[in-house]
Every structure is written in structure tokens, then in C-alpha cells.
Amino acid sequence: MVWVGQGTLLGKLRMITLENVAVRSGQFWLRDISMEIADGQYGVLMGKTGCGKTTVLEAVCGLRTVVSGRILLHGSDVTSLKPSGRGLGYVPQDLALFPTLTVREHLAFALVLRHVAQAEIERRVTELSELLGIAPLLERKPHGLSGGEAQRVAIGRALSPAPKVLCLDEPLSALDEATRDEMVELLKRVQRESGVTVLHVTHNGHEAKKLADTLHVFESGKICFRGGVPII
């Protein structure tokens, strides 16, 4: 594998910034992690399984305590904020769909918690279901959904409050090749149409090549490459 191109943030607003971040996960330490993703970019953090990339993503989301350093979103220091105060959407690797809720209720979930007016909730659910191609599934529950359908629902739930940042943890790893290619196209279209800034964790080089506007390669607890996209 070789790497070409050097991304640049010159003239672009930095949406996601990590400054010398240190995070601990049990006995595993990550230190001096620094990275930047510009507003509206599709950022990919790639590395082998177990290298710590999910820990970095969880720190951005507020699910891991930062021991030192800073995390900034849209220029604001969010290092000490709870996940709910960071204005981002998060899709975990296991999706964490609620078994008793319908697809419609998943898409409305974050808006109901925020006491959004019912008419606006209905408008947003319709908008997201059409964007993600799941309108025919709105009255179904997660049991019986295909892997790709469940992934679309999880993405819709994360996007429903219109976050500025969307964090995805190995979102395509459990899908077959055909479904994965379909979801790659969907993710790029969703990012383009919504304008959300994405931080996508993966161990798959082909996935990174297809999705990344900017790439960070993680190895041995450090980011060893920043810039362009991989040529496989």
C-alpha cells in the first residue's frame, strides 16, 4: 500500500481538533494524539484492530476521560463536557438499537428528548427516512432488519438532531461486500447533502480510499500519517 496526496486545512475552519491528547483505557495508554479535520470533510482514522483508534473516537465523543491535552469541536474546547453537550452524533460498532422501538421511534428519539414540536419531529423523520432509503421500514422494529437496514437506522438516529459532527465506529465491518459498497455510497451522499463533518474509524484500506477526504493512519498508539487517501 502506498499513500499519495497531502491534505491541507489552509483557509478551512477546523471542526475537529485534538491537541496532544492522552487517554487511558485500562492498562493501555495513548499519548500525544494530535489531529485536525476541517469543517465539512469526511475524515477517516484507520489502523489495525486493537491499535487504539476506537479509544480516540470515544474520547472525541466524551465517552473516555481525557487525561491531558484538549479536544475542540468547531473551535470550542469540549474536553470536559459530557457527550450530550458536544453537539455530535455517534454510531457505535454494535449500533445499540433499542429492540422495543420502531424505526420511526429511533429516528424521533433524540428530538423527543429535546422536546421538539411534534410537527418538526414528523418532518425530520420523513426527511431522514427518504435520505436513507428506509421509509418503507418506519413501522418495523430492529428484529428482522438486515445488517444494511439496521446500519441506516443507526445513522438516522445519530443524524436526527442535525449534529455538526458524526462519529462512526467501524460502521461497515459486519456487512457483506455488496452491502458495504452500497453503504459507502450512501455515507458519502449523506455527508455531502447534510454538510456534517465525519470522523470514521476503520481498519479497511479500501473503505478509507473510497470515503476519506482526509486520512489519519494510527499505528502503535500514534498517528503515523496525515493527509491524502490510500492507493491500494
C-alpha positions as CSV (number, residue, x, y, z in Angstrom):
1,M,0.0,0.0,0.0
2,V,1.3,3.5,-0.8
3,W,-0.1,6.8,0.1
4,V,-0.5,9.9,-2.1
5,G,-1.5,13.5,-1.6
6,Q,-1.3,15.8,1.3
7,G,-4.5,17.2,2.7
8,T,-4.5,20.8,4.0
9,L,-6.7,22.8,6.3
10,L,-5.4,26.1,4.8
11,G,-8.3,28.5,4.7
12,K,-10.8,26.0,6.2
13,L,-12.4,26.1,9.6
14,R,-11.2,23.3,11.9
15,M,-14.2,21.3,13.0
16,I,-12.4,18.5,15.0
17,T,-9.1,19.2,16.7
18,L,-7.1,17.1,19.1
19,E,-4.2,18.7,20.8
20,N,-1.6,16.4,22.4
21,V,-4.4,14.2,23.9
22,A,-3.6,11.4,26.3
23,V,-6.3,8.8,27.1
24,R,-6.1,5.7,29.3
25,S,-8.1,2.5,28.6
26,G,-7.4,0.1,31.5
27,Q,-3.6,-0.5,31.3
28,F,-3.5,0.8,27.8
29,W,-2.3,4.4,27.3
30,L,-2.5,6.7,24.3
31,R,-0.4,9.8,24.4
32,D,0.3,12.9,22.4
33,I,-2.5,12.3,19.9
34,S,-3.0,15.3,17.6
35,M,-5.2,15.6,14.5
36,E,-7.4,18.0,12.7
37,I,-10.4,17.6,10.4
38,A,-11.8,20.6,8.6
39,D,-15.5,21.7,8.5
40,G,-17.5,19.5,6.1
41,Q,-14.7,17.0,5.5
42,Y,-15.1,13.2,5.6
43,G,-12.2,12.2,8.0
44,V,-11.1,8.6,8.4
45,L,-9.0,7.3,11.2
46,M,-7.5,4.0,10.0
47,G,-5.5,1.3,11.8
48,K,-5.3,-2.3,12.8
49,T,-7.7,-3.9,15.2
50,G,-6.7,-3.1,18.8
51,C,-4.4,-0.1,18.0
52,G,-6.5,2.4,19.9
53,K,-8.4,4.2,17.2
54,T,-11.8,3.5,18.8
55,T,-10.5,4.9,22.1
56,V,-9.6,8.1,20.3
57,L,-13.1,8.2,18.8
58,E,-14.7,7.7,22.2
59,A,-12.6,10.5,23.6
60,V,-14.0,12.8,21.0
61,C,-17.5,11.7,21.9
62,G,-16.9,12.2,25.6
63,L,-17.1,8.5,26.4
64,R,-13.5,8.4,27.5
65,T,-11.9,10.7,30.0
66,V,-9.0,12.8,28.6
67,V,-6.1,12.7,31.0
68,S,-4.3,15.6,29.3
69,G,-4.5,17.7,26.2
70,R,-7.5,19.3,24.6
71,I,-10.4,18.3,22.2
72,L,-12.0,21.2,20.3
73,L,-15.2,21.0,18.2
74,H,-15.9,24.0,15.9
75,G,-13.2,25.9,17.8
76,S,-14.8,25.3,21.3
77,D,-13.0,23.4,24.0
78,V,-15.2,20.4,24.8
79,T,-12.6,18.3,26.7
80,S,-14.6,18.4,30.0
81,L,-18.1,18.4,28.5
82,K,-20.5,15.5,28.8
83,P,-21.4,13.7,25.5
84,S,-24.8,15.4,25.4
85,G,-23.1,18.8,25.4
86,R,-20.8,18.2,22.4
87,G,-23.3,18.6,19.5
88,L,-22.3,15.4,17.8
89,G,-23.9,12.2,16.6
90,Y,-22.4,8.8,17.4
91,V,-22.9,5.3,15.8
92,P,-21.2,2.6,17.9
93,Q,-19.9,-0.6,16.2
94,D,-22.7,-2.7,17.7
95,L,-25.3,0.0,16.6
96,A,-27.1,-0.2,20.0
97,L,-30.6,-0.1,18.5
98,F,-33.4,-0.3,21.0
99,P,-35.3,-3.6,20.5
100,T,-38.7,-2.3,21.5
101,L,-38.7,0.8,19.4
102,T,-39.8,1.1,15.7
103,V,-37.6,2.6,13.1
104,R,-39.8,5.7,13.3
105,E,-39.3,6.0,17.0
106,H,-35.5,5.6,16.6
107,L,-35.4,8.5,14.2
108,A,-37.5,10.6,16.5
109,F,-35.7,9.6,19.7
110,A,-33.2,12.4,20.1
111,L,-35.8,15.0,19.1
112,V,-38.4,13.7,21.7
113,L,-35.7,14.0,24.4
114,R,-35.2,17.6,23.3
115,H,-38.9,18.4,23.4
116,V,-39.0,19.3,19.8
117,A,-42.5,20.1,18.4
118,Q,-44.3,17.1,17.0
119,A,-44.7,18.6,13.6
120,E,-41.0,19.2,13.3
121,I,-40.3,15.7,14.5
122,E,-42.5,14.3,11.8
123,R,-40.9,16.5,9.2
124,R,-37.4,15.4,10.2
125,V,-38.3,11.7,10.4
126,T,-39.7,11.9,6.8
127,E,-36.6,13.8,5.6
128,L,-34.2,11.3,7.1
129,S,-36.2,8.2,6.1
130,E,-36.2,9.3,2.5
131,L,-32.5,10.3,2.6
132,L,-31.5,6.9,4.0
133,G,-33.9,4.9,1.9
134,I,-35.8,3.4,4.9
135,A,-39.2,5.0,4.5
136,P,-40.9,1.5,4.0
137,L,-39.4,0.3,7.3
138,L,-40.7,3.0,9.6
139,E,-43.2,0.8,11.5
140,R,-40.8,-2.1,11.8
141,K,-38.6,-3.0,14.9
142,P,-34.9,-3.9,14.7
143,H,-35.5,-7.6,14.9
144,G,-35.6,-8.9,11.3
145,L,-33.8,-5.9,9.8
146,S,-30.9,-6.7,7.5
147,G,-27.4,-5.5,8.5
148,G,-27.5,-2.7,6.0
149,E,-31.0,-1.6,7.1
150,A,-30.0,-1.6,10.7
151,Q,-27.0,0.5,9.9
152,R,-29.2,3.0,8.1
153,V,-31.5,3.3,11.1
154,A,-28.5,3.8,13.5
155,I,-27.1,6.6,11.2
156,G,-30.5,8.2,11.0
157,R,-30.9,8.2,14.8
158,A,-27.5,9.9,15.1
159,L,-28.3,12.5,12.5
160,S,-31.8,13.4,13.7
161,P,-30.8,16.4,15.8
162,A,-28.7,17.7,12.9
163,P,-25.3,17.4,14.6
164,K,-22.3,19.3,13.3
165,V,-20.1,16.2,13.7
166,L,-20.9,12.5,13.1
167,C,-18.7,9.8,14.6
168,L,-18.8,6.3,13.2
169,D,-17.0,3.3,14.8
170,E,-16.3,0.6,12.2
171,P,-19.7,1.1,10.7
172,L,-19.3,-1.3,7.8
173,S,-17.2,-4.1,9.4
174,A,-20.2,-6.5,9.8
175,L,-21.6,-6.1,6.3
176,D,-21.1,-8.3,3.2
177,E,-19.1,-6.8,0.3
178,A,-22.1,-5.8,-1.8
179,T,-23.9,-4.1,1.1
180,R,-20.6,-2.5,2.2
181,D,-20.2,-0.9,-1.3
182,E,-23.8,0.3,-1.1
183,M,-23.3,1.8,2.3
184,V,-20.1,3.6,1.2
185,E,-22.1,5.4,-1.5
186,L,-24.8,6.2,1.0
187,L,-22.4,7.6,3.6
188,K,-20.7,9.9,1.0
189,R,-24.1,11.1,-0.2
190,V,-25.4,11.7,3.3
191,Q,-22.2,13.6,4.2
192,R,-22.5,15.7,1.0
193,E,-26.1,16.5,1.4
194,S,-26.1,17.2,5.1
195,G,-22.8,19.0,5.3
196,V,-21.9,17.1,8.5
197,T,-18.2,16.6,9.4
198,V,-17.4,12.9,9.8
199,L,-14.9,11.1,11.8
200,H,-15.0,7.4,10.6
201,V,-12.9,4.7,12.3
202,T,-12.0,1.7,10.2
203,H,-9.3,-1.0,9.7
204,N,-10.1,-1.3,6.0
205,G,-7.9,0.4,3.4
206,H,-10.4,0.1,0.5
207,E,-13.1,1.7,2.7
208,A,-10.7,4.5,3.5
209,K,-9.8,5.1,-0.1
210,K,-13.5,5.4,-1.1
211,L,-14.6,7.6,1.7
212,A,-11.7,9.8,3.0
213,D,-11.3,13.5,2.2
214,T,-8.6,13.4,4.9
215,L,-6.9,10.4,6.4
216,H,-5.1,9.7,9.6
217,V,-3.3,6.4,10.0
218,F,-3.0,5.1,13.5
219,E,-0.2,2.7,14.5
220,S,1.4,1.6,17.8
221,G,-0.6,4.3,19.7
222,K,0.4,7.1,17.4
223,I,-0.8,8.8,14.3
224,C,1.9,8.0,11.8
225,F,0.4,9.5,8.6
226,R,-1.8,12.5,7.9
227,G,-3.0,13.8,4.5
228,G,-4.2,12.2,1.3
229,V,-6.0,8.9,0.7
230,P,-4.7,5.4,0.2
231,I,-3.9,3.8,-3.1
232,I,-4.4,0.1,-2.7
